Amino acid sequence: MNFCHINTIPEELELIIIEMVANYANLKFSATEDEESAGPVESIKRGDTQISYGQRPSAASADLSIGQFITDYKAQLYPFRKLVVI
């Protein structure tokens, strides 16, 4: 883990890494699926059944969000970070 400057992963850090990988996969791959697939449900009308779908996030917006990705986990990663002297 480059951010933490460690070679082995402590047991306490495993669940955080699993959560990071799952969130990254959701962010990255939900934005790159086929354009034909529907986005999130915006509204449902029951009389004569109508479902309206929103737009899927574009790959460009996912890339912008990835820049913030590690920042969201810094508070959880700092306790495992080692100081590196250059």
Chimera marker file (.cmm) of the C-alpha trace (Angstrom):
<marker_set name="trace">
<marker id="1" x="0.000" y="0.000" z="0.000" r="1" g="1" b="0" radius="0.5"/>
<marker id="2" x="1.802" y="3.043" z="-1.272" r="1" g="1" b="0" radius="0.5"/>
<marker id="3" x="-0.266" y="5.559" z="0.661" r="1" g="1" b="0" radius="0.5"/>
<marker id="4" x="0.476" y="3.881" z="3.990" r="1" g="1" b="0" radius="0.5"/>
<marker id="5" x="4.111" y="3.004" z="3.151" r="1" g="1" b="0" radius="0.5"/>
<marker id="6" x="3.723" y="-0.564" z="4.431" r="1" g="1" b="0" radius="0.5"/>
<marker id="7" x="4.650" y="-3.927" z="2.899" r="1" g="1" b="0" radius="0.5"/>
<marker id="8" x="2.156" y="-6.132" z="4.718" r="1" g="1" b="0" radius="0.5"/>
<marker id="9" x="-1.538" y="-5.552" z="5.309" r="1" g="1" b="0" radius="0.5"/>
<marker id="10" x="-2.609" y="-5.646" z="8.966" r="1" g="1" b="0" radius="0.5"/>
<marker id="11" x="-5.755" y="-7.624" z="9.729" r="1" g="1" b="0" radius="0.5"/>
<marker id="12" x="-7.504" y="-4.433" z="10.903" r="1" g="1" b="0" radius="0.5"/>
<marker id="13" x="-6.996" y="-2.900" z="7.452" r="1" g="1" b="0" radius="0.5"/>
<marker id="14" x="-8.464" y="-5.779" z="5.428" r="1" g="1" b="0" radius="0.5"/>
<marker id="15" x="-12.119" y="-4.707" z="5.651" r="1" g="1" b="0" radius="0.5"/>
<marker id="16" x="-11.233" y="-1.140" z="4.699" r="1" g="1" b="0" radius="0.5"/>
<marker id="17" x="-9.437" y="-2.425" z="1.596" r="1" g="1" b="0" radius="0.5"/>
<marker id="18" x="-12.394" y="-4.634" z="0.667" r="1" g="1" b="0" radius="0.5"/>
<marker id="19" x="-14.713" y="-1.637" z="0.973" r="1" g="1" b="0" radius="0.5"/>
<marker id="20" x="-12.366" y="0.499" z="-1.140" r="1" g="1" b="0" radius="0.5"/>
<marker id="21" x="-12.179" y="-2.123" z="-3.903" r="1" g="1" b="0" radius="0.5"/>
<marker id="22" x="-15.966" y="-2.585" z="-3.966" r="1" g="1" b="0" radius="0.5"/>
<marker id="23" x="-16.604" y="1.164" z="-4.099" r="1" g="1" b="0" radius="0.5"/>
<marker id="24" x="-13.968" y="1.652" z="-6.808" r="1" g="1" b="0" radius="0.5"/>
<marker id="25" x="-15.454" y="-1.146" z="-8.911" r="1" g="1" b="0" radius="0.5"/>
<marker id="26" x="-18.949" y="0.308" z="-8.564" r="1" g="1" b="0" radius="0.5"/>
<marker id="27" x="-17.703" y="3.751" z="-9.536" r="1" g="1" b="0" radius="0.5"/>
<marker id="28" x="-15.505" y="2.635" z="-12.423" r="1" g="1" b="0" radius="0.5"/>
<marker id="29" x="-17.552" y="-0.120" z="-14.029" r="1" g="1" b="0" radius="0.5"/>
<marker id="30" x="-21.047" y="1.309" z="-13.585" r="1" g="1" b="0" radius="0.5"/>
<marker id="31" x="-19.977" y="4.258" z="-15.757" r="1" g="1" b="0" radius="0.5"/>
<marker id="32" x="-18.487" y="2.153" z="-18.570" r="1" g="1" b="0" radius="0.5"/>
<marker id="33" x="-21.295" y="-0.326" z="-19.234" r="1" g="1" b="0" radius="0.5"/>
<marker id="34" x="-23.276" y="-0.303" z="-22.475" r="1" g="1" b="0" radius="0.5"/>
<marker id="35" x="-25.148" y="2.891" z="-23.280" r="1" g="1" b="0" radius="0.5"/>
<marker id="36" x="-28.285" y="0.808" z="-23.856" r="1" g="1" b="0" radius="0.5"/>
<marker id="37" x="-28.479" y="-0.202" z="-20.210" r="1" g="1" b="0" radius="0.5"/>
<marker id="38" x="-30.720" y="1.970" z="-18.095" r="1" g="1" b="0" radius="0.5"/>
<marker id="39" x="-29.595" y="4.381" z="-15.407" r="1" g="1" b="0" radius="0.5"/>
<marker id="40" x="-31.110" y="4.701" z="-11.951" r="1" g="1" b="0" radius="0.5"/>
<marker id="41" x="-34.903" y="4.706" z="-11.604" r="1" g="1" b="0" radius="0.5"/>
<marker id="42" x="-36.228" y="8.269" z="-11.379" r="1" g="1" b="0" radius="0.5"/>
<marker id="43" x="-39.972" y="7.624" z="-11.112" r="1" g="1" b="0" radius="0.5"/>
<marker id="44" x="-42.519" y="4.814" z="-11.108" r="1" g="1" b="0" radius="0.5"/>
<marker id="45" x="-46.165" y="5.262" z="-12.104" r="1" g="1" b="0" radius="0.5"/>
<marker id="46" x="-48.401" y="2.308" z="-11.223" r="1" g="1" b="0" radius="0.5"/>
<marker id="47" x="-51.570" y="3.009" z="-13.220" r="1" g="1" b="0" radius="0.5"/>
<marker id="48" x="-50.776" y="1.547" z="-16.674" r="1" g="1" b="0" radius="0.5"/>
<marker id="49" x="-47.213" y="0.907" z="-15.419" r="1" g="1" b="0" radius="0.5"/>
<marker id="50" x="-44.597" y="3.462" z="-16.366" r="1" g="1" b="0" radius="0.5"/>
<marker id="51" x="-40.989" y="3.467" z="-15.180" r="1" g="1" b="0" radius="0.5"/>
<marker id="52" x="-38.703" y="6.422" z="-15.965" r="1" g="1" b="0" radius="0.5"/>
<marker id="53" x="-34.947" y="5.982" z="-15.886" r="1" g="1" b="0" radius="0.5"/>
<marker id="54" x="-32.318" y="8.661" z="-15.382" r="1" g="1" b="0" radius="0.5"/>
<marker id="55" x="-29.042" y="8.925" z="-17.216" r="1" g="1" b="0" radius="0.5"/>
<marker id="56" x="-26.076" y="6.742" z="-16.357" r="1" g="1" b="0" radius="0.5"/>
<marker id="57" x="-22.967" y="8.603" z="-15.251" r="1" g="1" b="0" radius="0.5"/>
<marker id="58" x="-20.497" y="9.117" z="-18.063" r="1" g="1" b="0" radius="0.5"/>
<marker id="59" x="-16.967" y="7.719" z="-17.963" r="1" g="1" b="0" radius="0.5"/>
<marker id="60" x="-15.650" y="11.296" z="-17.738" r="1" g="1" b="0" radius="0.5"/>
<marker id="61" x="-17.617" y="12.002" z="-14.556" r="1" g="1" b="0" radius="0.5"/>
<marker id="62" x="-16.369" y="8.722" z="-13.062" r="1" g="1" b="0" radius="0.5"/>
<marker id="63" x="-12.768" y="9.750" z="-13.756" r="1" g="1" b="0" radius="0.5"/>
<marker id="64" x="-13.341" y="13.048" z="-11.977" r="1" g="1" b="0" radius="0.5"/>
<marker id="65" x="-14.779" y="11.201" z="-8.983" r="1" g="1" b="0" radius="0.5"/>
<marker id="66" x="-11.803" y="8.827" z="-8.834" r="1" g="1" b="0" radius="0.5"/>
<marker id="67" x="-9.571" y="11.809" z="-8.050" r="1" g="1" b="0" radius="0.5"/>
<marker id="68" x="-11.522" y="12.208" z="-4.820" r="1" g="1" b="0" radius="0.5"/>
<marker id="69" x="-11.593" y="8.463" z="-4.185" r="1" g="1" b="0" radius="0.5"/>
<marker id="70" x="-8.532" y="8.134" z="-1.918" r="1" g="1" b="0" radius="0.5"/>
<marker id="71" x="-9.425" y="11.361" z="-0.113" r="1" g="1" b="0" radius="0.5"/>
<marker id="72" x="-12.627" y="9.693" z="1.110" r="1" g="1" b="0" radius="0.5"/>
<marker id="73" x="-10.575" y="6.999" z="2.872" r="1" g="1" b="0" radius="0.5"/>
<marker id="74" x="-7.705" y="9.044" z="4.293" r="1" g="1" b="0" radius="0.5"/>
<marker id="75" x="-9.228" y="9.246" z="7.767" r="1" g="1" b="0" radius="0.5"/>
<marker id="76" x="-9.418" y="5.447" z="7.907" r="1" g="1" b="0" radius="0.5"/>
<marker id="77" x="-5.943" y="4.931" z="6.423" r="1" g="1" b="0" radius="0.5"/>
<marker id="78" x="-3.957" y="7.457" z="8.509" r="1" g="1" b="0" radius="0.5"/>
<marker id="79" x="-3.718" y="5.212" z="11.617" r="1" g="1" b="0" radius="0.5"/>
<marker id="80" x="-1.861" y="2.629" z="9.478" r="1" g="1" b="0" radius="0.5"/>
<marker id="81" x="0.457" y="5.097" z="7.750" r="1" g="1" b="0" radius="0.5"/>
<marker id="82" x="4.187" y="5.016" z="8.507" r="1" g="1" b="0" radius="0.5"/>
<marker id="83" x="6.453" y="8.002" z="8.312" r="1" g="1" b="0" radius="0.5"/>
<marker id="84" x="8.984" y="7.816" z="5.493" r="1" g="1" b="0" radius="0.5"/>
<marker id="85" x="12.253" y="9.734" z="5.663" r="1" g="1" b="0" radius="0.5"/>
<marker id="86" x="13.562" y="10.794" z="2.279" r="1" g="1" b="0" radius="0.5"/>
<link id1="1" id2="2" r="1" g="1" b="0" radius="0.2"/>
<link id1="2" id2="3" r="1" g="1" b="0" radius="0.2"/>
<link id1="3" id2="4" r="1" g="1" b="0" radius="0.2"/>
<link id1="4" id2="5" r="1" g="1" b="0" radius="0.2"/>
<link id1="5" id2="6" r="1" g="1" b="0" radius="0.2"/>
<link id1="6" id2="7" r="1" g="1" b="0" radius="0.2"/>
<link id1="7" id2="8" r="1" g="1" b="0" radius="0.2"/>
<link id1="8" id2="9" r="1" g="1" b="0" radius="0.2"/>
<link id1="9" id2="10" r="1" g="1" b="0" radius="0.2"/>
<link id1="10" id2="11" r="1" g="1" b="0" radius="0.2"/>
<link id1="11" id2="12" r="1" g="1" b="0" radius="0.2"/>
<link id1="12" id2="13" r="1" g="1" b="0" radius="0.2"/>
<link id1="13" id2="14" r="1" g="1" b="0" radius="0.2"/>
<link id1="14" id2="15" r="1" g="1" b="0" radius="0.2"/>
<link id1="15" id2="16" r="1" g="1" b="0" radius="0.2"/>
<link id1="16" id2="17" r="1" g="1" b="0" radius="0.2"/>
<link id1="17" id2="18" r="1" g="1" b="0" radius="0.2"/>
<link id1="18" id2="19" r="1" g="1" b="0" radius="0.2"/>
<link id1="19" id2="20" r="1" g="1" b="0" radius="0.2"/>
<link id1="20" id2="21" r="1" g="1" b="0" radius="0.2"/>
<link id1="21" id2="22" r="1" g="1" b="0" radius="0.2"/>
<link id1="22" id2="23" r="1" g="1" b="0" radius="0.2"/>
<link id1="23" id2="24" r="1" g="1" b="0" radius="0.2"/>
<link id1="24" id2="25" r="1" g="1" b="0" radius="0.2"/>
<link id1="25" id2="26" r="1" g="1" b="0" radius="0.2"/>
<link id1="26" id2="27" r="1" g="1" b="0" radius="0.2"/>
<link id1="27" id2="28" r="1" g="1" b="0" radius="0.2"/>
<link id1="28" id2="29" r="1" g="1" b="0" radius="0.2"/>
<link id1="29" id2="30" r="1" g="1" b="0" radius="0.2"/>
<link id1="30" id2="31" r="1" g="1" b="0" radius="0.2"/>
<link id1="31" id2="32" r="1" g="1" b="0" radius="0.2"/>
<link id1="32" id2="33" r="1" g="1" b="0" radius="0.2"/>
<link id1="33" id2="34" r="1" g="1" b="0" radius="0.2"/>
<link id1="34" id2="35" r="1" g="1" b="0" radius="0.2"/>
<link id1="35" id2="36" r="1" g="1" b="0" radius="0.2"/>
<link id1="36" id2="37" r="1" g="1" b="0" radius="0.2"/>
<link id1="37" id2="38" r="1" g="1" b="0" radius="0.2"/>
<link id1="38" id2="39" r="1" g="1" b="0" radius="0.2"/>
<link id1="39" id2="40" r="1" g="1" b="0" radius="0.2"/>
<link id1="40" id2="41" r="1" g="1" b="0" radius="0.2"/>
<link id1="41" id2="42" r="1" g="1" b="0" radius="0.2"/>
<link id1="42" id2="43" r="1" g="1" b="0" radius="0.2"/>
<link id1="43" id2="44" r="1" g="1" b="0" radius="0.2"/>
<link id1="44" id2="45" r="1" g="1" b="0" radius="0.2"/>
<link id1="45" id2="46" r="1" g="1" b="0" radius="0.2"/>
<link id1="46" id2="47" r="1" g="1" b="0" radius="0.2"/>
<link id1="47" id2="48" r="1" g="1" b="0" radius="0.2"/>
<link id1="48" id2="49" r="1" g="1" b="0" radius="0.2"/>
<link id1="49" id2="50" r="1" g="1" b="0" radius="0.2"/>
<link id1="50" id2="51" r="1" g="1" b="0" radius="0.2"/>
<link id1="51" id2="52" r="1" g="1" b="0" radius="0.2"/>
<link id1="52" id2="53" r="1" g="1" b="0" radius="0.2"/>
<link id1="53" id2="54" r="1" g="1" b="0" radius="0.2"/>
<link id1="54" id2="55" r="1" g="1" b="0" radius="0.2"/>
<link id1="55" id2="56" r="1" g="1" b="0" radius="0.2"/>
<link id1="56" id2="57" r="1" g="1" b="0" radius="0.2"/>
<link id1="57" id2="58" r="1" g="1" b="0" radius="0.2"/>
<link id1="58" id2="59" r="1" g="1" b="0" radius="0.2"/>
<link id1="59" id2="60" r="1" g="1" b="0" radius="0.2"/>
<link id1="60" id2="61" r="1" g="1" b="0" radius="0.2"/>
<link id1="61" id2="62" r="1" g="1" b="0" radius="0.2"/>
<link id1="62" id2="63" r="1" g="1" b="0" radius="0.2"/>
<link id1="63" id2="64" r="1" g="1" b="0" radius="0.2"/>
<link id1="64" id2="65" r="1" g="1" b="0" radius="0.2"/>
<link id1="65" id2="66" r="1" g="1" b="0" radius="0.2"/>
<link id1="66" id2="67" r="1" g="1" b="0" radius="0.2"/>
<link id1="67" id2="68" r="1" g="1" b="0" radius="0.2"/>
<link id1="68" id2="69" r="1" g="1" b="0" radius="0.2"/>
<link id1="69" id2="70" r="1" g="1" b="0" radius="0.2"/>
<link id1="70" id2="71" r="1" g="1" b="0" radius="0.2"/>
<link id1="71" id2="72" r="1" g="1" b="0" radius="0.2"/>
<link id1="72" id2="73" r="1" g="1" b="0" radius="0.2"/>
<link id1="73" id2="74" r="1" g="1" b="0" radius="0.2"/>
<link id1="74" id2="75" r="1" g="1" b="0" radius="0.2"/>
<link id1="75" id2="76" r="1" g="1" b="0" radius="0.2"/>
<link id1="76" id2="77" r="1" g="1" b="0" radius="0.2"/>
<link id1="77" id2="78" r="1" g="1" b="0" radius="0.2"/>
<link id1="78" id2="79" r="1" g="1" b="0" radius="0.2"/>
<link id1="79" id2="80" r="1" g="1" b="0" radius="0.2"/>
<link id1="80" id2="81" r="1" g="1" b="0" radius="0.2"/>
<link id1="81" id2="82" r="1" g="1" b="0" radius="0.2"/>
<link id1="82" id2="83" r="1" g="1" b="0" radius="0.2"/>
<link id1="83" id2="84" r="1" g="1" b="0" radius="0.2"/>
<link id1="84" id2="85" r="1" g="1" b="0" radius="0.2"/>
<link id1="85" id2="86" r="1" g="1" b="0" radius="0.2"/>
</marker_set>
